Amino acid sequence: MFQKIVVAYNESPESERALLSAIKLARSLNAELQTVSVIADLPAYTAYAAVDPSITHVLKEDQLKFYEQLQNKSRSLAESHGIELRSHLIEGRQVEAIVDFLRAQQADLLVIGLHQRDLYIARLWSTVYELAQEAPCSVLGVH
């Protein structure tokens, strides 16, 4: 069935629910579990940091620290359930980067958190829909 499970993981509560579901599924199937997080672009205003050019570097360092903490959190959650987790940090356009990662890892299943309805529903659902259409493997959406 599913031997390589990948969770699209970020700081959202939906993503954490998806990870928890994937941990339980991986444990029951004795499957390999990985997370993939896409580094978000820095805000557009950082291009105007002409006063101190090192600000962009500091912001990038802070961003990497944030993602390291996020990865540590995911590994701790998996370990608390007796599952080994490998976490990956990738760059690029969100959907394309995840799809490329899935292909490279030869994943069997992508687990994604489904967002609750809010003002950004069109953007969020378009990302979920695009991932579901482009993924080279099965996709499980978790509420």
C-alpha positions in Angstrom: 0.0 0.0 0.0 1.7 3.2 1.1 5.4 2.9 2.0 6.6 6.5 1.6 4.3 9.1 3.1 5.1 12.8 2.8 3.4 15.6 4.7 3.3 19.2 3.4 4.2 20.9 6.7 4.1 24.5 7.8 3.1 26.5 10.9 -0.6 26.2 10.4 -2.9 24.2 12.7 -4.2 22.3 9.7 -0.7 21.2 8.8 -0.2 19.9 12.3 -3.4 17.9 12.2 -2.3 16.4 8.8 1.1 15.5 10.4 -0.6 13.8 13.3 -2.9 11.8 11.0 0.1 10.8 8.9 2.1 9.7 11.9 -0.8 7.4 12.9 -1.1 6.1 9.4 2.7 5.6 9.0 2.7 3.7 12.3 -0.1 1.4 11.3 1.4 0.7 7.8 5.0 0.6 9.0 5.7 3.2 6.4 8.5 5.8 6.0 7.4 9.3 7.0 8.8 12.6 5.8 7.8 16.2 6.0 8.5 18.9 3.4 8.4 22.6 4.1 8.7 25.2 1.4 10.6 28.3 2.4 8.4 31.3 1.9 9.7 34.3 0.0 10.7 37.3 2.2 8.1 40.1 2.2 8.4 42.5 -0.7 9.3 45.4 1.6 12.7 43.8 2.3 13.8 45.0 -1.2 13.6 48.5 0.2 16.0 47.9 3.1 18.5 50.3 1.5 19.2 51.9 4.9 20.9 48.8 6.1 21.6 46.1 3.5 22.4 43.5 6.2 18.7 43.5 7.2 17.9 41.1 4.4 20.5 38.7 5.6 19.3 39.0 9.2 15.7 38.3 8.1 16.8 35.3 6.1 18.7 33.9 9.1 15.6 34.4 11.3 13.5 32.7 8.7 15.8 29.7 8.7 15.8 29.5 12.5 12.0 29.5 12.3 12.0 26.6 9.9 14.5 24.7 12.0 12.3 25.0 15.0 9.3 23.9 12.9 11.2 20.8 11.8 12.3 20.0 15.3 8.7 20.3 16.5 7.6 17.8 13.8 10.3 15.3 14.6 9.5 15.6 18.4 5.8 14.9 17.7 6.7 11.9 15.5 9.2 10.5 18.1 6.5 10.9 20.9 4.4 8.4 18.8 7.4 6.0 18.1 7.9 7.1 14.5 11.1 8.3 12.9 10.6 11.3 10.8 12.9 13.0 8.2 12.1 16.6 7.5 13.1 18.6 4.5 13.3 22.3 3.7 13.0 23.3 0.0 12.8 26.5 -1.9 10.8 27.4 -5.0 7.2 28.0 -6.0 5.1 26.1 -3.5 3.3 23.6 -5.7 6.1 23.0 -8.2 8.6 22.5 -5.4 6.5 20.0 -3.5 5.6 18.1 -6.7 9.3 17.9 -7.7 10.1 16.7 -4.1 7.5 14.0 -4.3 8.9 12.7 -7.6 12.5 12.7 -6.3 11.4 10.8 -3.2 9.1 8.5 -5.1 6.4 9.2 -2.5 3.3 7.0 -2.4 1.1 9.5 -0.5 1.0 13.2 0.1 -0.9 14.3 3.2 -2.0 17.9 3.4 -4.1 19.9 5.9 -7.3 21.4 4.6 -7.8 24.9 5.7 -11.0 26.1 7.3 -13.0 28.6 5.3 -11.8 32.2 5.7 -11.2 35.3 3.6 -8.4 33.6 1.6 -10.4 30.5 0.6 -9.9 30.9 -3.1 -6.1 31.1 -2.8 -5.9 28.3 -0.3 -8.2 26.0 -2.2 -6.4 26.7 -5.5 -3.1 25.6 -3.9 -4.7 22.4 -2.5 -6.5 21.7 -5.8 -3.3 22.3 -7.8 -1.3 20.0 -5.5 -4.0 17.3 -5.9 -3.9 17.7 -9.7 -0.1 17.7 -10.1 1.0 15.3 -7.4 2.5 12.1 -8.8 1.0 10.1 -6.0 -2.2 9.7 -4.0 -3.2 12.7 -1.9 -5.0 12.7 1.5 -6.6 15.9 2.7 -7.1 16.1 6.5 -9.6 18.4 8.3 
